[in-house]
Amino acid sequence: MLIFRFNCSVRAVLERHEDMISTGQRPSYLTNYKVGFSKEGKLHALDLEVYTNWGSSPILSTDLMHALMDNVDNVYKYPNFRGRAKICKTNLPPGVPMRAAGTASGMVIQETILSHVAVTLGIPEEKIRELNFYKPTDVTHTYVSLKGWTLDRCWEICLQRSDFFTRKLAVEDFNKKNRWKKRGLSIAPVKYPIGMTKSVAESSALVHIYTDGAVLISHGGIEMGQGLFTKMLQIASRTLRIPVEKIHCAETSTNTVANNAVTHGSIGTDYNGPAVKDACETLLHRLEPYMMENPKGSWENWITAAHADRVCLSATGHYKVPDDYYTLNPGLGQLMAATYFCFGAAVSEVEVDCLTGDHRLIRTDIVMDVGDSINPAIDIGQIEGAFIQGYGMYVLEDYRYSPTGELLTIGPGGYKVPLCNNVPSIFNVSLLHSAPNPRAICSSKAVGEPPFLLACSVLMAIKSAISSARADEGLTGYFPMFIPAVPDRIRLACQDKFTRKISKHGNGRNQQAFIRP
């Protein structure tokens, strides 16, 4: 209204509670499924129906539903698959995309299905998972090939380094000796697609060399803490063969680099890196005569000589994802966005207090395929951060509304995000070696979002601990576990003489205090 009334820009600064009230959250999902499998645990068919509460506006809802349905298979092969998705309009703020949008929910749907199969057959979950892995020669249910398949290596190394089977025996022994404290151990694999729709899969860059030898890079990527600018400096340093200290990154601006792809889906380095490299190679080609003429000269000597010859020391670079990286889905009649996959595996161990529903994350071991890492320190930091953020989504971050639609979980007092004490006491992250990726810059792989999904291992470990508590009460078999797995849900799922005193629908005299969407 102010913008319209005064015809000028208006700056609005919101309090935290105002921001949370007006901004949408991750959409919630409800899934119905039928799964067919053999008595050995081999999957034969999946019939899936997914509903999402997208709130009052459909913006981006179809994109996220596509992401979920395209990747709900995770790493498992279904010879027969049928999926249906329905977007529900409600009177809540619209859903918004967030890290690993859609795919993170698809992950928990699939791992829940595998857990259900394992419990039904009485076979360990890790065996059911491994039995149904794709093979390197397979294609997904969206017809995308699995070139560069490294999941088997990630899985085996993760089992080995986490000492999974020895610790599993120790967890079982602990659970036999303790009634109100239970531990759970679980391993989860991930297959994450990287790529964007072909029409926007491009990027540009502008590189200047100054007469004092300094280099300035401008590209279309947004630095949001993921280390993009640092990697661009390293790529330019490798290409120009000069120290990183001589190179600087300018703030992203459409004044310098226009029409760039949006920085999302973990493609910042994959798309902007080749554009920077292209511009640097152009400049290096222009400098070659002076480098050959004075091979013992310094970088500054070559720049001075080129400038004296009136050689242009500015160059643009451009990159577009090659056409043959895309796969046609004949059922949809369109190209799939994924041009390669990231793989990984994580083992997590938790301890649950069955009387309070609280839990403690004891240890996590992650093995991640990031190709030939450009910067291992940044990549390990991204893996750790993504995992903890995913842990928040799956276990901690619960939002609730009143029956009239008022958001109740406002601010850090009501909306719990991961803190220092939520980080595993032992946190081991390993990068898979000897796994170059020919489809990305410097043979690397994206790293921003794939590890997010590995936090599902914590959810499955909590569920395993709850199963042990329920077994002490004579309750066996499958039980549903909704996310986030906050203390009240864990406590009620444990089932004992205390929880049986709680009526499922309350005492009938009071209105429902809150609603989880």
VENUR-V132840 format. One record per pair of residues at least 6 apart in sequence whose ideal C-beta (glycine too) atoms are under 6 Angstrom apart, sorted by the first residue. I is the first residue (numbers start at 1). J is the second residue. D is the distance in Angstrom with one decimal. If there is no record, write none. Layout:
i:j:d
I:J:D
I:J:D
This chain:
i:j:d
2:10:4.6
3:10:5.2
16:411:5.3
17:410:4.4
17:411:5.4
20:410:5.2
21:407:5.3
24:55:5.8
24:93:4.2
24:94:4.7
24:95:5.2
24:96:4.3
25:399:5.4
26:98:5.5
27:52:4.9
27:53:5.8
27:54:5.2
27:95:3.2
28:53:4.9
28:517:4.9
29:50:5.9
29:52:5.1
29:105:5.0
30:51:4.5
31:50:5.1
31:109:5.2
32:49:4.6
33:48:5.0
33:113:5.9
34:47:4.3
35:46:5.3
35:113:5.6
36:44:4.3
36:45:3.9
37:43:5.1
37:44:5.8
37:117:5.4
41:121:5.5
41:123:5.3
41:128:4.6
41:131:5.4
43:78:5.5
43:132:4.9
45:80:3.9
46:78:4.7
46:81:5.3
47:82:4.9
48:83:4.5
49:84:4.8
50:85:4.9
51:86:5.0
51:88:5.7
52:87:5.6
53:88:5.4
53:90:5.4
53:517:5.1
54:61:4.4
54:87:5.1
54:95:4.7
55:90:5.8
55:92:4.3
55:93:5.2
55:94:4.0
55:95:5.5
56:94:5.6
57:94:3.8
60:97:5.8
61:87:4.7
64:97:6.0
64:101:5.1
64:102:3.9
65:85:4.5
67:102:3.2
67:103:5.4
68:102:4.0
68:105:5.7
68:106:4.3
69:83:4.8
69:85:5.5
70:142:5.2
71:103:4.9
71:106:5.1
71:193:6.0
72:106:3.9
72:109:5.8
72:110:5.6
73:141:5.5
74:107:6.0
74:110:4.4
74:191:5.9
75:133:5.6
75:151:5.6
75:189:4.8
75:191:4.6
76:132:4.4
77:134:4.9
77:138:5.8
81:141:4.4
91:405:5.7
92:517:5.9
99:449:5.7
99:452:5.6
100:449:4.5
100:452:4.1
104:452:5.9
104:453:5.7
107:453:4.3
107:456:5.2
108:456:5.5
108:483:6.0
111:456:5.3
111:460:6.0
114:128:5.6
114:129:5.7
115:125:5.7
116:478:5.1
117:128:5.6
118:125:4.2
118:128:4.3
119:478:4.5
126:187:5.4
134:146:5.7
136:146:5.8
136:149:3.9
138:146:5.8
139:145:5.3
142:329:5.4
142:336:5.4
143:327:5.7
143:329:5.1
144:327:4.8
144:336:5.2
144:338:5.2
150:343:5.0
150:369:4.6
150:435:5.0
151:189:5.8
151:343:4.3
154:343:5.3
154:344:5.4
154:345:4.5
154:367:4.7
154:369:5.8
154:432:5.8
155:189:5.9
155:345:4.9
157:367:4.8
158:345:4.0
158:347:5.8
158:367:4.3
161:365:5.7
162:347:3.9
162:365:3.8
164:347:5.6
167:185:5.9
168:185:5.3
171:183:4.6
171:185:4.9
174:183:5.1
175:182:5.4
175:468:4.3
180:354:4.8
180:355:5.3
182:352:5.0
182:354:5.9
182:465:4.1
182:468:4.6
182:469:4.9
183:351:5.0
183:465:5.6
184:350:5.3
184:461:3.9
184:462:5.9
184:464:3.3
184:465:3.3
185:349:4.8
185:461:5.8
186:457:5.1
186:460:3.7
186:461:4.1
186:464:5.6
187:347:4.6
188:346:5.6
188:454:5.9
188:456:4.8
188:457:3.8
189:345:4.8
190:344:5.0
190:450:5.9
190:453:4.6
190:454:5.6
191:341:5.2
191:343:5.8
192:342:4.5
192:450:3.7
193:338:3.4
193:341:5.8
194:340:5.6
194:446:4.6
195:337:4.5
195:338:4.7
195:339:3.9
196:337:5.5
197:337:5.3
198:326:5.7
198:335:5.4
200:261:5.1
201:321:4.0
202:320:4.3
203:220:5.6
203:260:5.4
203:261:5.6
203:271:4.1
203:272:4.9
203:275:4.5
203:319:5.2
204:257:5.1
204:275:5.4
204:318:5.1
205:219:4.3
205:275:3.9
205:276:4.5
205:279:4.9
205:317:4.3
206:218:4.4
206:256:5.4
206:257:5.7
206:316:5.4
207:217:5.5
207:279:4.1
207:280:5.8
207:315:5.5
208:216:4.5
208:314:4.9
209:215:5.4
209:303:5.9
209:313:4.1
211:307:5.3
213:246:5.9
213:299:5.2
213:300:4.3
213:303:5.3
214:246:5.9
215:246:5.8
215:247:4.4
216:248:5.3
216:250:5.7
217:232:5.8
217:236:5.7
217:249:5.0
217:276:5.9
218:250:4.5
218:256:4.1
218:257:5.3
219:257:5.8
219:272:4.5
219:276:5.7
220:257:4.6
220:260:2.5
221:228:4.9
221:263:5.1
221:268:4.5
221:272:4.1
222:252:5.6
222:263:4.1
223:229:4.7
226:448:5.4
227:378:3.7
228:268:4.5
229:249:4.3
231:269:5.0
231:374:5.1
231:375:5.9
232:249:5.8
232:276:5.3
233:244:5.1
233:247:5.0
234:374:5.7
235:273:4.9
235:276:5.4
235:277:5.6
236:247:5.1
236:276:5.6
236:280:5.3
237:244:4.6
237:247:6.0
239:277:5.1
239:280:3.9
240:280:5.2
242:299:5.3
261:271:5.6
266:446:3.6
266:448:3.8
266:449:4.7
270:440:4.8
270:446:5.9
273:441:3.6
274:319:3.7
274:441:5.2
275:317:4.3
275:318:5.8
275:319:4.4
278:317:3.3
279:315:4.6
279:316:5.8
279:317:3.1
282:315:4.1
283:315:4.9
286:311:5.4
287:302:5.3
287:306:5.7
290:302:4.5
290:305:4.5
290:306:5.3
291:302:5.5
321:339:6.0
325:339:4.0
326:335:4.3
327:336:5.0
328:335:5.8
329:336:5.4
339:439:5.8
340:439:4.6
342:445:5.3
342:450:4.0
343:369:4.6
344:368:4.1
344:454:5.9
345:367:5.4
346:366:4.6
346:454:3.7
346:457:4.5
347:365:4.7
348:364:4.7
348:457:4.1
348:458:4.6
348:461:4.8
349:362:4.5
349:363:4.8
350:359:5.2
350:361:5.5
350:461:4.5
350:462:5.4
351:360:4.7
351:362:5.9
352:359:4.6
352:465:4.2
354:469:4.7
354:494:4.5
357:487:3.3
357:488:5.9
357:490:3.9
357:491:3.2
358:487:5.4
359:462:5.9
361:424:4.6
362:425:5.7
363:424:5.4
363:426:4.0
364:424:4.3
364:427:5.5
365:428:4.6
366:429:4.8
367:430:4.9
368:383:5.4
368:451:5.9
369:432:4.3
369:435:5.1
370:379:5.0
370:431:5.6
370:445:4.8
370:447:5.0
371:435:6.0
371:436:5.9
371:437:3.7
371:443:5.3
371:444:4.4
371:445:3.7
372:436:5.0
372:443:4.0
372:444:5.7
373:379:4.9
373:431:5.8
374:442:5.3
374:444:5.0
379:447:4.8
380:429:5.0
382:447:4.7
382:448:5.9
383:429:5.1
383:451:4.3
386:451:4.0
386:452:4.3
387:451:5.1
387:454:5.7
387:455:5.3
388:418:5.0
390:452:4.0
390:455:3.1
391:418:5.8
391:455:4.2
391:458:5.4
392:417:5.5
392:418:4.4
394:455:5.3
394:459:4.5
394:483:5.3
395:458:5.9
395:484:5.4
395:485:4.9
396:416:4.8
396:484:5.9
397:484:5.8
398:484:4.9
398:486:4.7
399:409:4.5
400:408:4.8
400:409:5.2
400:514:4.1
400:516:5.7
401:407:5.8
401:515:5.0
402:408:5.8
403:512:6.0
408:514:5.6
409:415:4.4
436:443:3.8
437:443:5.4
437:445:4.8
459:485:5.7
462:485:5.2
463:481:5.0
466:493:4.9
466:494:5.7
469:494:4.3
470:495:5.3
473:495:5.4
473:496:5.7
475:495:5.6
492:499:5.5
